[in-house]
Amino acid sequence: MLVLDDVTVRYGDRAAVDGIRLDVADHEIVSVLGPSGSGKSTLLRAVAGLQPVAAGRVLLGGRDLAGVPAHRRGLGLMFQDQQLFPHRDVGGNVAFGLRMHGVSRAAARERVASLLALVGLPGAERRAVAALSGGEQQRVALARALAPSPQLLMLDEPLGQLDRSLRERLVVELRQLFGRLGTTVLAVTHDQGEAFALADRVVVMREGRVAQTGTPAEVWERPADEFVARFLGFANVVRATVHGDVADTPWGKVGVSAAAGASGERTLLIRPAGVRVGPPAGTGLGCEVVGRTFRGEHVVLVLRPESGPELEASVALREAPEVGERVGVGFEASEVVVLDSAPGGRAGGATRGTGS
Ligand SMILES: Nc1ncnc2c1ncn2[C@@H]1O[C@H](COP(=O)(O)OP(=O)(O)OP(=O)(O)O)[C@@H](O)[C@H]1O
């Protein structure tokens, strides 16, 4: 459906998007994820025709979009800077694009009614935009973007302004809605939870390039490199020397699976669930608990070892020690991931430990 072929976008002589290749299949939901300034919005704006492409091609349904103006690209846009029209009511906002496309008044009325029902606001046509909650406004904006049945729907931080609980609910609804409609979606967000919940596939960007692409499970299970692992919020990432099924780390020897080709100087990720916390005696790594954050069913501990950098551990609430306590720490090899040898290395090239 959408093909980005080596697309570069520049501001002055700086490339904000730097030779990106990306395919989005029909009916696929792709989330572009990355830190602030990594080029996500620029990428979307280039596809939309709002930012000129300096090199490469953007193809939609096989058609090269070079020279095609934004309003003729067959795209539905829901961008942060495109507010609802405050002087129009809800129905007027949703009908806007339809009237522009020459749809008759009666047909537009019918379509608006069905779209409002679809986004969970049946009968809201006459309501004033100013009298809607933030979540309701987002739904209206979505209905407006969907109204002309775009080939591709593009969302830029679609739920950015909303509070967490509403976002979590809406993202599930959106995914179901797009599935039902068979909508092809390219969405941009800096919120990994939102991207992972919405998408069939995520693309992690770093400084205008693709750091990794894969299904949410693939990227979560096997971050391509240190950058992606840290961006996903993993703290226990260190350089280590791997020999067969053991790695020498700043925290001592850690078991890994004897993954083929993994030996040598590597970057290791130890998931917080793989840091076992027990009594201070015994063979474990002696640590002091210096942080303790309540996360619902589990607690995230920050542990200061006798040597090496601080560690994060995820433990069950009822087993969580208090700040200031001393503990002994062991590692679960099944939660140890050997990343590519250097940050910025081959995307998707991590291998995962097995057994303990
Ligand atoms: N109009 C502009 N003129 C010059 N530089 C720009 C312009 N817009 C963006 N940039 C720069 O291009 C880079 C990418 O910006 P972009 O907005 O695409 O990032 P982003 O990943 O969407 O960030 P955010 O999550 O903060 O929206 C940044 O370094 C930014 O400063």
The ligand as an SDF file (V2000), in Angstrom:
LIG
                    3D

 31 33  0  0  0  0  0  0  0  0999 V2000
   10.2850   23.2900   10.5160 N   0  0  0  0  0  0  0  0  0  0  0  0
   11.4790   22.8620   10.9420 C   0  0  0  0  0  0  0  0  0  0  0  0
   12.6080   23.5630   10.6510 N   0  0  0  0  0  0  0  0  0  0  0  0
   13.8230   23.1350   11.0410 C   0  0  0  0  0  0  0  0  0  0  0  0
   14.0330   21.9850   11.7430 N   0  0  0  0  0  0  0  0  0  0  0  0
   12.9580   21.2640   12.0690 C   0  0  0  0  0  0  0  0  0  0  0  0
   11.6330   21.6480   11.6890 C   0  0  0  0  0  0  0  0  0  0  0  0
   10.7640   20.7180   12.1510 N   0  0  0  0  0  0  0  0  0  0  0  0
   11.5110   19.7950   12.7850 C   0  0  0  0  0  0  0  0  0  0  0  0
   12.8200   20.1020   12.7460 N   0  0  0  0  0  0  0  0  0  0  0  0
   13.9360   19.3160   13.3100 C   0  0  0  0  0  0  0  0  0  0  0  0
   13.9360   18.0330   12.6950 O   0  0  0  0  0  0  0  0  0  0  0  0
   14.1760   17.0140   13.6440 C   0  0  0  0  0  0  0  0  0  0  0  0
   13.0350   16.0270   13.6510 C   0  0  0  0  0  0  0  0  0  0  0  0
   11.8600   16.6690   14.1160 O   0  0  0  0  0  0  0  0  0  0  0  0
   10.4610   15.9270   14.1980 P   0  0  0  0  0  0  0  0  0  0  0  0
    9.4510   16.9260   14.6380 O   0  0  0  0  0  0  0  0  0  0  0  0
   10.2140   15.1880   12.9460 O   0  0  0  0  0  0  0  0  0  0  0  0
   10.7400   14.8810   15.3650 O   0  0  0  0  0  0  0  0  0  0  0  0
    9.7110   14.0140   16.2040 P   0  0  0  0  0  0  0  0  0  0  0  0
   10.3570   12.6900   16.3340 O   0  0  0  0  0  0  0  0  0  0  0  0
    8.3730   14.0640   15.5890 O   0  0  0  0  0  0  0  0  0  0  0  0
    9.7100   14.7720   17.5830 O   0  0  0  0  0  0  0  0  0  0  0  0
    8.5100   14.9890   18.6450 P   0  0  0  0  0  0  0  0  0  0  0  0
    8.2270   13.6400   19.2460 O   0  0  0  0  0  0  0  0  0  0  0  0
    9.1380   15.9270   19.6190 O   0  0  0  0  0  0  0  0  0  0  0  0
    7.3640   15.5820   17.8900 O   0  0  0  0  0  0  0  0  0  0  0  0
   14.3820   17.7130   14.9770 C   0  0  0  0  0  0  0  0  0  0  0  0
   15.7660   17.8450   15.1870 O   0  0  0  0  0  0  0  0  0  0  0  0
   13.7330   19.0590   14.7850 C   0  0  0  0  0  0  0  0  0  0  0  0
   14.3650   20.0390   15.5710 O   0  0  0  0  0  0  0  0  0  0  0  0
  1  2  1  0
  2  3  1  0
  2  7  2  0
  3  4  2  0
  4  5  1  0
  5  6  2  0
  6  7  1  0
  6 10  1  0
  7  8  1  0
  8  9  2  0
  9 10  1  0
 10 11  1  0
 11 12  1  0
 11 30  1  0
 12 13  1  0
 13 14  1  0
 13 28  1  0
 14 15  1  0
 15 16  1  0
 16 17  2  0
 16 18  1  0
 16 19  1  0
 19 20  1  0
 20 21  2  0
 20 22  1  0
 20 23  1  0
 23 24  1  0
 24 25  2  0
 24 26  1  0
 24 27  1  0
 28 29  1  0
 28 30  1  0
 30 31  1  0
M  END
$$$$
